[in-house]
Amino acid sequence: TRCKLGGSDLDKLILVDSELSQCDLANARWSDAAVTRLAITSSRLTGFAAPGTSLQHVTIGDSVLDFASFRFAKFVKVEFSDCRLQSADFVSADLSGTVFRRCDLTSTEFSQVKAAGATFVDCTWEGTRGIASLAGATIANASPIDMLAVTPPLASALHIKLAHPHKLDGG
């Protein structure tokens, strides 16, 4: 509880059966780590980097992960709940089976991810990049209005122009 690992550089870290609560992991770098059965709650992971890391049976809740990077990471039974992941980077990560619940994914990068079986529930999508790579994922929103919010990023990813019918006939 309240550990300060901000700025730490822990290559090939092995972390098993642990809980981090109200911790500072900002700008920490855990390259090629192996993390199993870890719970992170109410923590700050701004700028956290975990390239090539393997995460299994991990829950991250009520935490800030702005500018976090998980390039080439592998996620197995991982859940992000009520997290802010603005401008996070998941390039080439394997998100198969990962759950994102009520997360702010504003400007998050998902290019070249594997997402079959990933689930996104009531998330914010504004400016999300690489959304076309989420083939096989499920996006669920309780509100039809929130479901419509996913439409512009999806249309942009597929190079579809959205327009009002009156604008098409010169009116």
TORKOL-4160 file (C-alpha; in steps of 0.2 Angstrom, whole numbers, padded with zeros to 4 digits, m for minus):
171
<pt num="1" X="0000" Y="0000" Z="0000"/>
<pt num="2" X="0006" Y="0017" Z="m0005"/>
<pt num="3" X="0022" Y="0010" Z="m0012"/>
<pt num="4" X="0033" Y="0022" Z="m0022"/>
<pt num="5" X="0040" Y="0013" Z="m0038"/>
<pt num="6" X="0039" Y="0029" Z="m0049"/>
<pt num="7" X="0053" Y="0029" Z="m0061"/>
<pt num="8" X="0059" Y="0012" Z="m0057"/>
<pt num="9" X="0067" Y="0002" Z="m0071"/>
<pt num="10" X="0064" Y="m0017" Z="m0067"/>
<pt num="11" X="0069" Y="m0028" Z="m0082"/>
<pt num="12" X="0062" Y="m0046" Z="m0082"/>
<pt num="13" X="0053" Y="m0043" Z="m0066"/>
<pt num="14" X="0043" Y="m0058" Z="m0060"/>
<pt num="15" X="0028" Y="m0053" Z="m0049"/>
<pt num="16" X="0016" Y="m0066" Z="m0042"/>
<pt num="17" X="0001" Y="m0066" Z="m0030"/>
<pt num="18" X="0003" Y="m0047" Z="m0026"/>
<pt num="19" X="m0008" Y="m0032" Z="m0023"/>
<pt num="20" X="m0003" Y="m0014" Z="m0026"/>
<pt num="21" X="m0015" Y="m0001" Z="m0019"/>
<pt num="22" X="m0013" Y="0018" Z="m0020"/>
<pt num="23" X="0004" Y="0016" Z="m0027"/>
<pt num="24" X="0015" Y="0027" Z="m0038"/>
<pt num="25" X="0021" Y="0018" Z="m0053"/>
<pt num="26" X="0023" Y="0034" Z="m0064"/>
<pt num="27" X="0036" Y="0033" Z="m0077"/>
<pt num="28" X="0041" Y="0015" Z="m0071"/>
<pt num="29" X="0048" Y="0003" Z="m0084"/>
<pt num="30" X="0045" Y="m0015" Z="m0083"/>
<pt num="31" X="0052" Y="m0023" Z="m0099"/>
<pt num="32" X="0049" Y="m0041" Z="m0102"/>
<pt num="33" X="0041" Y="m0044" Z="m0085"/>
<pt num="34" X="0031" Y="m0059" Z="m0080"/>
<pt num="35" X="0016" Y="m0053" Z="m0070"/>
<pt num="36" X="0004" Y="m0066" Z="m0063"/>
<pt num="37" X="m0011" Y="m0064" Z="m0051"/>
<pt num="38" X="m0009" Y="m0045" Z="m0048"/>
<pt num="39" X="m0022" Y="m0033" Z="m0042"/>
<pt num="40" X="m0018" Y="m0014" Z="m0044"/>
<pt num="41" X="m0031" Y="m0002" Z="m0037"/>
<pt num="42" X="m0032" Y="0017" Z="m0035"/>
<pt num="43" X="m0014" Y="0019" Z="m0042"/>
<pt num="44" X="m0005" Y="0031" Z="m0053"/>
<pt num="45" X="0004" Y="0023" Z="m0068"/>
<pt num="46" X="0006" Y="0039" Z="m0079"/>
<pt num="47" X="0019" Y="0035" Z="m0092"/>
<pt num="48" X="0021" Y="0017" Z="m0086"/>
<pt num="49" X="0030" Y="0006" Z="m0099"/>
<pt num="50" X="0029" Y="m0013" Z="m0100"/>
<pt num="51" X="0035" Y="m0018" Z="m0117"/>
<pt num="52" X="0035" Y="m0036" Z="m0120"/>
<pt num="53" X="0027" Y="m0040" Z="m0103"/>
<pt num="54" X="0016" Y="m0055" Z="m0100"/>
<pt num="55" X="0001" Y="m0051" Z="m0089"/>
<pt num="56" X="m0010" Y="m0066" Z="m0083"/>
<pt num="57" X="m0025" Y="m0065" Z="m0071"/>
<pt num="58" X="m0022" Y="m0046" Z="m0068"/>
<pt num="59" X="m0035" Y="m0033" Z="m0063"/>
<pt num="60" X="m0031" Y="m0014" Z="m0063"/>
<pt num="61" X="m0045" Y="m0003" Z="m0056"/>
<pt num="62" X="m0048" Y="0015" Z="m0053"/>
<pt num="63" X="m0031" Y="0020" Z="m0059"/>
<pt num="64" X="m0023" Y="0033" Z="m0071"/>
<pt num="65" X="m0013" Y="0025" Z="m0085"/>
<pt num="66" X="m0011" Y="0040" Z="m0096"/>
<pt num="67" X="0003" Y="0038" Z="m0109"/>
<pt num="68" X="0006" Y="0020" Z="m0103"/>
<pt num="69" X="0014" Y="0009" Z="m0115"/>
<pt num="70" X="0011" Y="m0010" Z="m0117"/>
<pt num="71" X="0019" Y="m0013" Z="m0134"/>
<pt num="72" X="0021" Y="m0031" Z="m0138"/>
<pt num="73" X="0013" Y="m0036" Z="m0121"/>
<pt num="74" X="0003" Y="m0052" Z="m0120"/>
<pt num="75" X="m0013" Y="m0051" Z="m0109"/>
<pt num="76" X="m0022" Y="m0066" Z="m0102"/>
<pt num="77" X="m0037" Y="m0064" Z="m0092"/>
<pt num="78" X="m0034" Y="m0046" Z="m0088"/>
<pt num="79" X="m0047" Y="m0033" Z="m0083"/>
<pt num="80" X="m0046" Y="m0014" Z="m0083"/>
<pt num="81" X="m0060" Y="m0006" Z="m0073"/>
<pt num="82" X="m0064" Y="0013" Z="m0071"/>
<pt num="83" X="m0046" Y="0017" Z="m0078"/>
<pt num="84" X="m0041" Y="0032" Z="m0087"/>
<pt num="85" X="m0030" Y="0027" Z="m0102"/>
<pt num="86" X="m0028" Y="0043" Z="m0112"/>
<pt num="87" X="m0015" Y="0042" Z="m0125"/>
<pt num="88" X="m0010" Y="0024" Z="m0119"/>
<pt num="89" X="m0001" Y="0013" Z="m0132"/>
<pt num="90" X="m0005" Y="m0005" Z="m0135"/>
<pt num="91" X="0003" Y="m0007" Z="m0152"/>
<pt num="92" X="0006" Y="m0025" Z="m0157"/>
<pt num="93" X="m0001" Y="m0031" Z="m0140"/>
<pt num="94" X="m0011" Y="m0047" Z="m0138"/>
<pt num="95" X="m0027" Y="m0041" Z="m0130"/>
<pt num="96" X="m0037" Y="m0058" Z="m0133"/>
<pt num="97" X="m0049" Y="m0060" Z="m0119"/>
<pt num="98" X="m0045" Y="m0043" Z="m0110"/>
<pt num="99" X="m0059" Y="m0033" Z="m0103"/>
<pt num="100" X="m0060" Y="m0014" Z="m0103"/>
<pt num="101" X="m0074" Y="m0008" Z="m0092"/>
<pt num="102" X="m0079" Y="0010" Z="m0090"/>
<pt num="103" X="m0062" Y="0016" Z="m0096"/>
<pt num="104" X="m0057" Y="0032" Z="m0104"/>
<pt num="105" X="m0048" Y="0027" Z="m0120"/>
<pt num="106" X="m0047" Y="0045" Z="m0127"/>
<pt num="107" X="m0032" Y="0045" Z="m0140"/>
<pt num="108" X="m0027" Y="0027" Z="m0136"/>
<pt num="109" X="m0017" Y="0018" Z="m0149"/>
<pt num="110" X="m0023" Y="0000" Z="m0154"/>
<pt num="111" X="m0013" Y="m0002" Z="m0171"/>
<pt num="112" X="m0009" Y="m0020" Z="m0175"/>
<pt num="113" X="m0016" Y="m0028" Z="m0159"/>
<pt num="114" X="m0024" Y="m0045" Z="m0158"/>
<pt num="115" X="m0041" Y="m0042" Z="m0150"/>
<pt num="116" X="m0051" Y="m0058" Z="m0153"/>
<pt num="117" X="m0062" Y="m0060" Z="m0138"/>
<pt num="118" X="m0058" Y="m0043" Z="m0130"/>
<pt num="119" X="m0072" Y="m0034" Z="m0123"/>
<pt num="120" X="m0075" Y="m0015" Z="m0121"/>
<pt num="121" X="m0090" Y="m0010" Z="m0109"/>
<pt num="122" X="m0095" Y="0008" Z="m0108"/>
<pt num="123" X="m0079" Y="0015" Z="m0113"/>
<pt num="124" X="m0075" Y="0032" Z="m0120"/>
<pt num="125" X="m0068" Y="0032" Z="m0138"/>
<pt num="126" X="m0064" Y="0050" Z="m0144"/>
<pt num="127" X="m0049" Y="0051" Z="m0155"/>
<pt num="128" X="m0044" Y="0032" Z="m0153"/>
<pt num="129" X="m0032" Y="0026" Z="m0166"/>
<pt num="130" X="m0030" Y="0009" Z="m0174"/>
<pt num="131" X="m0048" Y="0004" Z="m0170"/>
<pt num="132" X="m0048" Y="m0006" Z="m0186"/>
<pt num="133" X="m0036" Y="m0018" Z="m0178"/>
<pt num="134" X="m0050" Y="m0023" Z="m0165"/>
<pt num="135" X="m0057" Y="m0036" Z="m0176"/>
<pt num="136" X="m0065" Y="m0050" Z="m0166"/>
<pt num="137" X="m0068" Y="m0039" Z="m0151"/>
<pt num="138" X="m0085" Y="m0035" Z="m0143"/>
<pt num="139" X="m0090" Y="m0017" Z="m0139"/>
<pt num="140" X="m0105" Y="m0015" Z="m0127"/>
<pt num="141" X="m0113" Y="0001" Z="m0121"/>
<pt num="142" X="m0128" Y="0002" Z="m0109"/>
<pt num="143" X="m0134" Y="0018" Z="m0118"/>
<pt num="144" X="m0138" Y="0020" Z="m0136"/>
<pt num="145" X="m0130" Y="0037" Z="m0136"/>
<pt num="146" X="m0114" Y="0030" Z="m0130"/>
<pt num="147" X="m0114" Y="0017" Z="m0143"/>
<pt num="148" X="m0116" Y="0031" Z="m0156"/>
<pt num="149" X="m0100" Y="0038" Z="m0149"/>
<pt num="150" X="m0090" Y="0023" Z="m0156"/>
<pt num="151" X="m0097" Y="0027" Z="m0173"/>
<pt num="152" X="m0085" Y="0041" Z="m0179"/>
<pt num="153" X="m0069" Y="0032" Z="m0174"/>
<pt num="154" X="m0075" Y="0016" Z="m0182"/>
<pt num="155" X="m0080" Y="0025" Z="m0198"/>
<pt num="156" X="m0064" Y="0035" Z="m0199"/>
<pt num="157" X="m0054" Y="0018" Z="m0197"/>
<pt num="158" X="m0063" Y="0011" Z="m0211"/>
<pt num="159" X="m0062" Y="0027" Z="m0222"/>
<pt num="160" X="m0081" Y="0029" Z="m0222"/>
<pt num="161" X="m0087" Y="0047" Z="m0223"/>
<pt num="162" X="m0102" Y="0051" Z="m0211"/>
<pt num="163" X="m0113" Y="0065" Z="m0218"/>
<pt num="164" X="m0130" Y="0072" Z="m0216"/>
<pt num="165" X="m0142" Y="0068" Z="m0230"/>
<pt num="166" X="m0146" Y="0087" Z="m0233"/>
<pt num="167" X="m0128" Y="0090" Z="m0236"/>
<pt num="168" X="m0127" Y="0078" Z="m0250"/>
<pt num="169" X="m0140" Y="0086" Z="m0261"/>
<pt num="170" X="m0133" Y="0104" Z="m0259"/>
<pt num="171" X="m0146" Y="0109" Z="m0246"/>
